[in-house]
Amino acid sequence: MAVPTYHTLVFAVAREIPPGRVSTYGAIADYLALGSARMVGWALNKSFAAGHDVPAHRVVNRKGELSGRAHFPTPTMMEELLQAEGVAVADGRVQDFEAHFWHPKALGDDFEIEALKPG
């Protein structure tokens, strides 16, 4: 089995974020116990170029701001995707952020992230 890359780990966690919920770059970094919020952002930025099916629109900064929107194919795509899932966005920020926030630790022991981590 090939050793997963940091991108693979970030993509795996991002794919678990339920529709209508958002997580943060920092929460994903904390859950992985690897890298930083900024590294998670860079990994998600690469998800488009690589053609991965990753819901990067569900990852925002710690204030609920759509700080990654500039990296989407169109300037409004991130907001449009969130709104299509029932997440209200105003002035580039998720409304009622705490109600929509999802932490990766909700995955619990059932998620086999440990098997994906480099040895």
C-alpha positions, 0 to 999 in steps of 0.5 A: 500500500502506498503511503498517503500524502498529506493531501490524501489525509486532508481530502479524506477528512473533508469528504466526511463533512456532512452536507449543510455543515462546515468545518475549519482548516484548524479543526482538520489540522488538529484532528490530523495532528499534522501540519497547520491550518494553512497547510490544510488550506493549501491541500484543499486548494490542490483538490481542484487541480487534481480533479478530486471529488472533495467538498472543499466549500465546506471548509472555512476559517475559524471565524466562519469566513469563506477565506478560500473562495478565491481558489474556486473556479468562480468567485461565488462558487463556494458561497453558492455551493454552501447555500445550495446545502442550506448554509446561509452566507452573508458578507463572505461569512457563514451565518449562525456559524456555531450551529453549522460547525462540524468537528472531525472528532465527531468521526470517533474511532470508526474513522480509520485515519490512523491507517492512512497516516504515514508510518 
